[in-house]
Amino acid sequence: MRFLFRAPIIAFLILVGSWPVSQALSGQKRSSSSAKGLASVDGATITEQQARATAAAELDALELKILKSKATFSRNEHEILEKALAKIIEEKLLQAEASKRGISTEELLARELKQNAQEPTTAEIDAFYESNKQRINKPKEEVAAQIIGYLKQRKESTARQAFLKKLEKEHGVVRTFPPLRFEVDAASRPSLGPRSAPVTLVLFSDFQCPYCKTLSSTLKEISKRYGNKVRLVFRQFPLTSIHRFAQKAAEASLCAADQGRFWEMHDLLFQTQSNLKEEDLKDKGKKLGLDSAAFNSCLDSAHRSGLVREDLRAGASAGTEGTPALYINGRFLSGSRSVEEIAAVVDEELATKR
């Protein structure tokens, strides 16, 4: 399998290694040549630095796009290899069991599925139709055959997976293929929990995102459940193309952090998501008892916009495209997840530390 992926990997590295892409990936600018003249008007030189300043937004967007592409490639490669590994394991298990019973793998599966995947009952068909009536939007009689086919397929899939799980246990399958991890710096951002915690959760979030608000409550439960075993780190990822107030809200949280009140501002921003205009942010600073002059100056001058930009680059490097995006010891979970889903990954990580 390694050989199969060598050519695209080399091609991709050649692509990202060429200028200006390599500079975008490192976040560096060509300082040595930024003063170089690119043109002149009436004898006045127009420098590369001026061109870059004018095109700053487009260059930043290009940089994030390239960073995300690199991370997406890594994620897709890992998923393909993971599926290939599962397929090989499945084939070996079915062949071994079929050989033991003296039948073909096709007959083995036919027997198991027939035994464990019964025909859908009338009650199951009715229940499925009632649960999905609004989306189906047709009389039950017209879609009964499709419902039966879908439920039968689902039962067969469940039975097949249960059978394979049983075979895995009987044949002592051990998986050593490691989960995909991204390096996400957590050193200098607002956090809860000790730096020595065995599990670090790095969250990329947007204060105007409703799913982020939901996950923030979930992560509080995780912190409460695991105590000093976990550290939660917050990083900014405002989706300015759809959330017009997210950038300034992100800056406001960091301006509050300068006065040691990040988490209080964090909670207040999520509690009042419908009021994130600049004047609203300044009112929130007053409500928290911040030094208003310092907070307002920080916000008006975009003093913390550089940190937001750094977070955007870090998130893009790890494949973040939407919010919320959570990295548990570098393992990626997208969207708003339940306490149980997050706890399952945390428990796996804690088990590896024993």
Order of alpha helices (4+ residues) and beta strands (2+ residues): alpha-alpha-beta-beta-alpha-alpha-alpha-alpha-alpha-alpha-beta-beta-alpha-beta-alpha-alpha-alpha-alpha-alpha-beta-beta-alpha
